[in-house]
Amino acid sequence: MSFNKIEKKFKFNLGGSINTAKGGGGGATLNLKIEDEGTLIQQNVDTINFVGADVEAQAGSGNTVVIYVPPPTFASHFNTQDGTTDARVRQSSTTTGTRFIGVPTSEGTPFNTGGTAGTNALASPSSGITLAPSSSQDVTAMQNSTFTVNVTEPDSTTMETYTTPSITGNGTFTSSTGDIIVTITNYSADTTKFKARVSIFVAHGDILSTAGYDGGSFNIIVSQVTQSDGTFTFNLNTSTNPTIQAPFFFDTDTLPSFPQNVGISETGGSVSTVFISGLEYYSTGSQFTIVGDGLDNFNRNTALTNNNVKIVDNSTYGFTQFFQSPLPSQTGNANFTGWTSAYNNTGVSYSNSSVSINRSNFRFAGSNGRINMANQLVWSASERTTSSSNASILVDTFNSTSTDLSEDFNDEAYRTDSTFVNGSWTSSNDLVSGDAMVYFGQLIVPTVSQLSSGATNTDWTTFAPNSASQPNYTGYATVSNYYRRVPESSGLSKASFTIIFENGSSFVGANALADLISSDLEIFIRRISSSDPLANVGASAPPLRLHTANQYNFATFDDGNTIAGSYIRTGSSSGNTIEGTFGSFDCQDGLLLHIRLNNSSIKIRGFDVVFN
C-alpha cells in the first residue's frame, strides 16, 4: 500500500498519532493504522485527510510529508498584512504640498501633468523617493524571488525599468543608470521559507530628466515575483497605504525672478494727514499706490496656491504686511497684469492703488521710508525681495489722548498761545522761535527732534507729505514755551494741586523736582477763577511759580504780586511728583499752565494734574 492522496480540509481539529506495520501475504504491504491517543480509529488506510485550523501538511523533500501542529506562521508577503508582519509599503519622508500646476506647452512638453495642469494638486521638490515597509517589518517568500521596479509616465509608458537577480541573501542591487536601487537586509529563515527586509530607492528626478522632461508627473510600480507564492505588487499612484502621498508632480523648482521697478507713491485724492507743531504727517487711512514689474516664472513649474507676493512696509509707512496672488479668485489677483497659467509665463506687473496706513499708535520720521515686494519661494521660507527707493516721510497714527487733567503730547488739542484762549493755537502753523515742540509724544526744544533712526533733524523741508510746505526749525532758540488750559469742572474751590510727570520723561538732573530747583525747567501757574475777589485770576494775572529753590512761605506769599511772593511749591514734592498750593486764595474752574524749557536735554513725556 502506498500514499496516493493528501487532502487538507479545515473542518475540525485532529489530534493523534500515526503507526505503521507490515501485513502478511505474498508481498510487502503497508498496513497504516490511525489511532487517537492509543485508540484505534481505522486501519488499512490509503488516504489521510488533515482537517482543522491547527494542523497543516506540507510536501517535504523526497517522499516526506511534513505535518505541522499547530500550523507554522510566516512574515507577510510584500505589500500585504497576510502574515505576522505589516509588510505594506510606506513612503519615506518626502516634502510635499498642494501647489498650482503650471500649464505646459502641451502634455509632455516640457512635462506631463496627468491631467492636473492649471489646477491645485500634490507636488514635491524631492528628486528621489524611498519605498519600503516599516524598518522592522520583514517580507516572506524572499528566496529566489525577484523585484521589478517600473517607472512610468502617467499614461503607463515606461521610462525606466529594472529587475533584480534572484534573491538568495542580503545585497544591494542597482540598475545600470544608478537611478533604481533595491536593498535586501536581515535575510533569514522564516520556518520553511526565507524572509528579509526590502527597500527600494528611485531617483525619479534623474529618470524624468533622462526621458527629456523638466520634472512632471510619473508613477512607480514595484512587483515581487516569488518562487511559489505568486506575485505581489505595489502601485505608488493608487496605493492607500499609510504615509503614501501620491500621485505627486515633481517640481524642478525654478526660482521666480526678483521684482523690478518697485515703487510707492501717494494715491491722488486719498491722503489723510495730521498737523502737530507745524509738521504735517501721513495719518491713518492715507492711501498709497504700490507698483512692480518683471514678476517672472511664478508658475515654473508650480506656484503657491495663494500668498505669492508679500508687501512689507519695513516699519516706515505704517501698514501691516499683506500677501497678494495672481491666481484666479485669490486675494489681489485683480492687481496683476499679464499673468497666465502657462508654466513659462513672464512679464507680469503689479499695481495696487488702495494700500492704506492701518497700524495704530505708529510713528515714523526718516529719510529711508520704503516698501519691499517679495516673491515667495515655492518650497522654502525664503523669498526674492526688492525694495523701493528711499523716501523722506513723516507718519503719525496716534489718536488724540489729551483730557482736561491729562496730557500725553500725542496732539495739541488743549494747547493755546500765551493768551490761554481756547482755540488760539493752530497746529498747522509753523512754530516760531521760542515755541516748544510737541513731537513723537514728547514736549521738546525744536532743535533736538530726532528721526526714528536716532539722528537729530531740524530741517523738514524735504519730508512728505507736502514737503514744500514743511518747516525748518534749524537755529531756533533753546528757551521754549508751552501754554495749556487745565480745566476743572467740579465747581468746587480747590486749595492745592499735584502735577505728576510721566515715567519716560528726560531731565537734566535726576528728576523734575531737581530741574525745577535749578530752573532748567520753569512752570508758571495762574488760576482760571476764584471765589475770593481779591485773588489774582486769568491770563493777565501775575504768575505763581513752581520753580527755583524757593518753596511756599505763608509769611511772604502775596499771590504773585512780587516774585518773592509767587512761590507755591510745597516741601512734600519729590521726584516727578510736584505739589503746589494756591496759598491763601482758593482756585476754581482749573488753572492756566505755562511750561518753559531752558535746557534742550529736557523731554517731557506727559503729565497728570490732580486738584486737592
ZAMARGU-4260 file (C-alpha; in steps of 0.2 Angstrom, whole numbers, plus 5000, padded with zeros to 4 digits):
<rodrens>
0) 5000/5000/5000 | 5006/5017/4996 | 5000/5035/4999 | 4992/5042/4984 | 4982/5056/4990
5) 4984/5070/5004 | 4970/5082/5007 | 4968/5097/5018 | 4951/5102/5024 | 4948/5114/5038
10) 4933/5107/5047 | 4938/5101/5064 | 4953/5098/5074 | 4963/5082/5073 | 4975/5076/5087
15) 4983/5059/5086 | 4997/5048/5080 | 5002/5038/5065 | 5008/5020/5067 | 5015/5009/5053
20) 5016/4990/5052 | 5019/4977/5038 | 5005/4965/5034 | 5006/4947/5030 | 5004/4939/5012
25) 5013/4936/4996 | 5022/4953/4996 | 5026/4968/5007 | 5012/4979/5011 | 5010/4994/5022
30) 4996/4992/5035 | 4993/5010/5041 | 4983/5012/5056 | 4976/5028/5063 | 4975/5029/5082
35) 4969/5043/5093 | 4978/5043/5110 | 4980/5024/5108 | 4963/5020/5102 | 4961/5013/5085
40) 4952/5023/5073 | 4954/5014/5057 | 4967/5003/5048 | 4972/4998/5031 | 4971/5017/5027
45) 4977/5024/5010 | 4972/5042/5012 | 4974/5054/5026 | 4963/5069/5027 | 4971/5083/5038
50) 4956/5094/5045 | 4956/5109/5056 | 4964/5126/5058 | 4978/5120/5069 | 4985/5107/5058
55) 4995/5109/5041 | 5003/5097/5030 | 5016/5102/5018 | 5026/5092/5005 | 5044/5090/5010
60) 5059/5083/5001 | 5059/5066/4994 | 5044/5055/4999 | 5042/5065/5015 | 5026/5074/5020
65) 5028/5087/5035 | 5014/5089/5046 | 5013/5105/5057 | 5003/5105/5073 | 5000/5119/5075
70) 5002/5126/5058 | 5018/5137/5055 | 5017/5156/5054 | 5026/5167/5042 | 5030/5186/5039
75) 5018/5194/5027 | 5020/5195/5009 | 5026/5210/5000 | 5014/5225/5002 | 5002/5214/5012
80) 4997/5211/5030 | 4993/5192/5027 | 5006/5186/5040 | 5014/5191/5056 | 5021/5207/5050
85) 5015/5223/5042 | 5024/5222/5025 | 5014/5236/5017 | 5025/5248/5008 | 5027/5265/5016
90) 5034/5281/5008 | 5049/5289/5016 | 5048/5307/5022 | 5045/5317/5007 | 5042/5336/5005
95) 5025/5338/4998 | 5012/5351/4997 | 4997/5357/4987 | 5003/5368/4973 | 4996/5376/4957
100) 5002/5366/4942 | 5008/5377/4928 | 5001/5373/4911 | 5014/5365/4899 | 5015/5370/4881
105) 5007/5353/4878 | 5006/5337/4888 | 5024/5331/4889 | 5032/5347/4883 | 5041/5350/4894
110) 5032/5339/4907 | 5017/5328/4910 | 5004/5333/4922 | 4992/5318/4921 | 4978/5330/4920
115) 4982/5342/4934 | 4988/5356/4923 | 4981/5373/4929 | 4974/5365/4945 | 4980/5364/4963
120) 4987/5346/4965 | 5000/5337/4976 | 5018/5342/4971 | 5036/5339/4978 | 5053/5346/4975
125) 5061/5330/4981 | 5070/5321/4967 | 5071/5304/4975 | 5059/5293/4985 | 5062/5278/4996
130) 5048/5265/4996 | 5049/5251/5009 | 5039/5243/5023 | 5042/5250/5041 | 5060/5247/5046
135) 5057/5232/5057 | 5044/5223/5046 | 5050/5208/5036 | 5044/5201/5020 | 5042/5182/5017
140) 5045/5171/5002 | 5061/5180/4998 | 5071/5165/4992 | 5074/5165/4974 | 5061/5179/4971
145) 5064/5195/4961 | 5059/5213/4962 | 5054/5223/4946 | 5054/5242/4948 | 5045/5251/4933
150) 5045/5270/4932 | 5032/5276/4920 | 5024/5292/4913 | 5006/5295/4919 | 4999/5285/4903
155) 5010/5270/4909 | 5023/5272/4896 | 5039/5265/4904 | 5054/5277/4906 | 5065/5265/4916
160) 5063/5248/4922 | 5074/5236/4932 | 5073/5218/4938 | 5084/5212/4952 | 5093/5195/4951
165) 5086/5181/4961 | 5087/5185/4979 | 5097/5172/4990 | 5103/5183/5003 | 5107/5201/5008
170) 5113/5213/4995 | 5111/5229/4986 | 5105/5228/4968 | 5107/5244/4957 | 5101/5247/4939
175) 5114/5252/4926 | 5109/5270/4927 | 5110/5270/4946 | 5093/5278/4947 | 5085/5262/4955
180) 5092/5253/4970 | 5084/5238/4979 | 5092/5234/4995 | 5089/5217/5004 | 5094/5216/5023
185) 5091/5204/5038 | 5089/5189/5026 | 5085/5174/5037 | 5074/5158/5039 | 5055/5160/5040
190) 5050/5142/5046 | 5050/5134/5029 | 5053/5150/5019 | 5065/5164/5020 | 5061/5182/5025
195) 5070/5199/5023 | 5068/5217/5024 | 5067/5226/5007 | 5070/5245/5002 | 5068/5252/4985
200) 5075/5269/4981 | 5070/5278/4965 | 5079/5294/4958 | 5063/5299/4948 | 5071/5317/4945
205) 5085/5309/4935 | 5073/5297/4926 | 5062/5311/4921 | 5077/5321/4915 | 5084/5307/4905
210) 5067/5305/4897 | 5068/5323/4891 | 5056/5330/4904 | 5058/5345/4916 | 5050/5337/4931
215) 5032/5332/4930 | 5020/5318/4934 | 5026/5300/4935 | 5022/5283/4943 | 5032/5269/4951
220) 5026/5251/4951 | 5035/5238/4961 | 5032/5219/4959 | 5039/5204/4968 | 5038/5188/4959
225) 5040/5174/4972 | 5046/5156/4969 | 5029/5148/4974 | 5018/5160/4982 | 5013/5171/4967
230) 5016/5189/4963 | 5014/5204/4975 | 5013/5222/4968 | 5014/5240/4974 | 5007/5254/4964
235) 5013/5272/4970 | 4999/5282/4962 | 4985/5270/4968 | 4991/5265/4985 | 4981/5269/5000
240) 4994/5263/5012 | 4999/5274/5027 | 5012/5288/5023 | 5009/5287/5005 | 5007/5304/4997
245) 5004/5301/4979 | 5002/5304/4965 | 5013/5320/4965 | 5021/5331/4952 | 5039/5333/4953
250) 5044/5351/4953 | 5062/5355/4947 | 5059/5372/4957 | 5065/5385/4945 | 5065/5401/4956
255) 5054/5416/4952 | 5063/5432/4947 | 5067/5447/4959 | 5053/5460/4957 | 5059/5475/4946
260) 5055/5494/4947 | 5046/5493/4964 | 5039/5509/4970 | 5027/5518/4981 | 5018/5534/4979
265) 5003/5544/4986 | 4986/5539/4978 | 4979/5556/4972 | 4965/5562/4982 | 4966/5548/4995
270) 4979/5555/5008 | 4974/5559/5026 | 4986/5570/5036 | 4988/5577/5053 | 4997/5593/5059
275) 5007/5594/5076 | 5018/5608/5080 | 5019/5614/5061 | 5024/5597/5055 | 5012/5588/5043
280) 5011/5569/5045 | 5003/5555/5035 | 4989/5548/5046 | 4978/5533/5047 | 4968/5530/5031
285) 4981/5538/5019 | 4982/5528/5003 | 4997/5524/4993 | 5000/5515/4976 | 5012/5501/4975
290) 5019/5495/4959 | 5032/5482/4952 | 5035/5473/4937 | 5046/5459/4930 | 5037/5446/4940
295) 5043/5431/4930 | 5042/5412/4932 | 5028/5412/4945 | 5022/5395/4938 | 5038/5387/4934
300) 5034/5373/4936 | 5022/5375/4951 | 5016/5390/4961 | 5010/5393/4978 | 4991/5392/4978
305) 4990/5409/4987 | 5001/5422/4995 | 5013/5423/4981 | 5019/5440/4984 | 5022/5449/5000
310) 5022/5468/5003 | 5031/5474/5018 | 5032/5492/5024 | 5048/5490/5034 | 5040/5499/5049
315) 5041/5515/5039 | 5024/5518/5031 | 5013/5511/5044 | 5003/5497/5035 | 5003/5479/5040
320) 5012/5467/5028 | 5000/5458/5017 | 5000/5445/5003 | 4994/5445/4985 | 4992/5432/4972
325) 4989/5432/4953 | 4980/5416/4954 | 4961/5416/4950 | 4950/5420/4965 | 4965/5424/4976
330) 4967/5440/4986 | 4973/5454/4975 | 4973/5445/4958 | 4965/5460/4950 | 4981/5470/4954
335) 4991/5459/4942 | 4993/5462/4924 | 5000/5449/4911 | 4998/5433/4922 | 4993/5417/4913
340) 4993/5399/4919 | 5007/5395/4907 | 5022/5387/4916 | 5034/5399/4907 | 5023/5415/4910
345) 5034/5431/4911 | 5031/5449/4910 | 5019/5450/4925 | 5017/5468/4933 | 5008/5473/4949
350) 4999/5489/4953 | 4988/5492/4969 | 4982/5510/4972 | 4972/5506/4989 | 4986/5502/5001
355) 4981/5511/5017 | 4990/5516/5033 | 4982/5505/5046 | 4994/5502/5060 | 4988/5511/5076
360) 4999/5521/5088 | 5013/5521/5075 | 5026/5534/5071 | 5040/5536/5059 | 5051/5550/5054
365) 5065/5546/5042 | 5074/5548/5025 | 5073/5529/5022 | 5054/5526/5020 | 5052/5511/5009
370) 5042/5496/5005 | 5048/5478/5000 | 5040/5467/4987 | 5045/5449/4989 | 5041/5434/4978
375) 5038/5419/4989 | 5048/5404/4985 | 5038/5388/4982 | 5047/5376/4993 | 5056/5386/5007
380) 5053/5400/5018 | 5065/5411/5009 | 5059/5425/4996 | 5066/5436/4982 | 5065/5454/4988
385) 5066/5470/4980 | 5065/5487/4989 | 5058/5503/4983 | 5069/5519/4983 | 5070/5528/5000
390) 5059/5542/5003 | 5058/5555/5017 | 5042/5554/5026 | 5033/5558/5042 | 5019/5546/5049
395) 5009/5548/5065 | 4994/5537/5068 | 4991/5541/5087 | 4974/5547/5091 | 4971/5562/5102
400) 4973/5556/5120 | 4973/5573/5129 | 4960/5576/5143 | 4956/5591/5155 | 4968/5584/5168
405) 4980/5573/5157 | 4992/5577/5144 | 5002/5564/5134 | 5008/5575/5120 | 5000/5565/5106
410) 4991/5580/5100 | 4989/5599/5104 | 4970/5599/5107 | 4972/5608/5123 | 4987/5619/5119
415) 4985/5638/5117 | 4996/5653/5114 | 5001/5664/5128 | 4984/5672/5129 | 4977/5655/5136
420) 4962/5657/5125 | 4954/5641/5119 | 4957/5638/5100 | 4971/5651/5100 | 4984/5638/5095
425) 4984/5632/5076 | 4994/5615/5074 | 4996/5618/5056 | 5006/5634/5058 | 5025/5634/5059
430) 5032/5636/5076 | 5041/5652/5079 | 5057/5653/5089 | 5053/5652/5107 | 5039/5639/5105
435) 5041/5622/5112 | 5038/5607/5100 | 5026/5593/5103 | 5035/5578/5094 | 5033/5560/5095
440) 5024/5560/5111 | 5035/5572/5120 | 5037/5591/5123 | 5055/5596/5117 | 5065/5610/5111
445) 5063/5611/5092 | 5082/5609/5089 | 5083/5592/5097 | 5070/5582/5087 | 5076/5565/5081
450) 5072/5554/5067 | 5067/5536/5070 | 5085/5531/5067 | 5090/5542/5082 | 5098/5555/5071
455) 5094/5573/5075 | 5085/5583/5062 | 5078/5600/5062 | 5075/5604/5043 | 5059/5596/5037
460) 5058/5604/5020 | 5061/5588/5011 | 5049/5577/5021 | 5032/5571/5013 | 5018/5574/5014
465) 5019/5591/5006 | 5037/5593/5008 | 5037/5611/5000 | 5026/5617/5015 | 5036/5608/5029
470) 5045/5620/5041 | 5064/5622/5045 | 5067/5624/5064 | 5086/5625/5062 | 5093/5638/5074
475) 5078/5640/5084 | 5081/5646/5102 | 5083/5634/5116 | 5071/5643/5128 | 5054/5636/5123
480) 5037/5639/5129 | 5021/5629/5130 | 5004/5635/5136 | 4989/5625/5141 | 4972/5626/5150
485) 4969/5613/5163 | 4950/5614/5166 | 4942/5608/5182 | 4924/5605/5181 | 4918/5601/5199
490) 4914/5619/5203 | 4922/5617/5220 | 4935/5628/5227 | 4952/5620/5227 | 4966/5624/5239
495) 4981/5614/5231 | 4986/5603/5216 | 4998/5590/5211 | 5007/5588/5194 | 5014/5571/5191
500) 5026/5569/5176 | 5025/5553/5167 | 5039/5540/5168 | 5050/5541/5152 | 5052/5559/5154
505) 5070/5565/5152 | 5078/5579/5164 | 5094/5587/5166 | 5095/5582/5184 | 5088/5566/5192
510) 5070/5571/5190 | 5058/5585/5188 | 5060/5592/5205 | 5079/5594/5203 | 5076/5603/5186
515) 5063/5615/5194 | 5075/5619/5208 | 5089/5623/5196 | 5077/5632/5184 | 5081/5621/5169
520) 5063/5618/5170 | 5051/5633/5174 | 5032/5631/5177 | 5021/5646/5179 | 5003/5644/5186
525) 4988/5655/5185 | 4970/5652/5192 | 4956/5652/5180 | 4945/5659/5193 | 4942/5660/5212
530) 4928/5663/5224 | 4939/5677/5233 | 4938/5693/5223 | 4955/5698/5229 | 4963/5683/5221
535) 4973/5686/5205 | 4965/5676/5191 | 4965/5675/5172 | 4979/5676/5159 | 4984/5693/5164
540) 4987/5689/5182 | 5004/5689/5189 | 5011/5671/5188 | 5014/5659/5203 | 5030/5649/5202
545) 5034/5631/5205 | 5052/5633/5200 | 5068/5639/5209 | 5074/5633/5226 | 5061/5643/5235
550) 5046/5635/5242 | 5029/5641/5248 | 5031/5653/5263 | 5014/5659/5271 | 5023/5674/5278
555) 5029/5681/5262 | 5016/5674/5249 | 5007/5689/5241 | 4998/5679/5227 | 5012/5684/5214
560) 5011/5702/5216 | 5030/5701/5218 | 5042/5687/5213 | 5047/5684/5231 | 5029/5681/5235
565) 5024/5670/5220 | 5032/5653/5225 | 5019/5639/5228 | 5029/5623/5228 | 5027/5614/5244
570) 5040/5603/5253 | 5030/5587/5250 | 5036/5587/5232 | 5048/5573/5227 | 5055/5566/5211
575) 5042/5568/5197 | 5028/5572/5209 | 5026/5591/5211 | 5015/5598/5225 | 5008/5616/5224
580) 4997/5627/5234 | 4986/5641/5230 | 4991/5650/5246 | 4978/5660/5255 | 4966/5661/5240
585) 4956/5646/5233 | 4956/5641/5214 | 4940/5637/5204 | 4937/5630/5186 | 4956/5625/5184
590) 4972/5633/5180 | 4982/5640/5166 | 4999/5631/5164 | 5014/5638/5157 | 5029/5627/5155
595) 5046/5634/5149 | 5061/5623/5144 | 5078/5631/5147 | 5088/5616/5143 | 5087/5605/5127
600) 5090/5589/5137 | 5073/5590/5145 | 5060/5580/5136 | 5043/5578/5145 | 5033/5563/5140
605) 5017/5569/5148 | 5009/5574/5165 | 4993/5572/5175 | 4986/5586/5186 | 4976/5582/5202
610) 4966/5596/5211 | 4965/5594/5230
</rodrens>
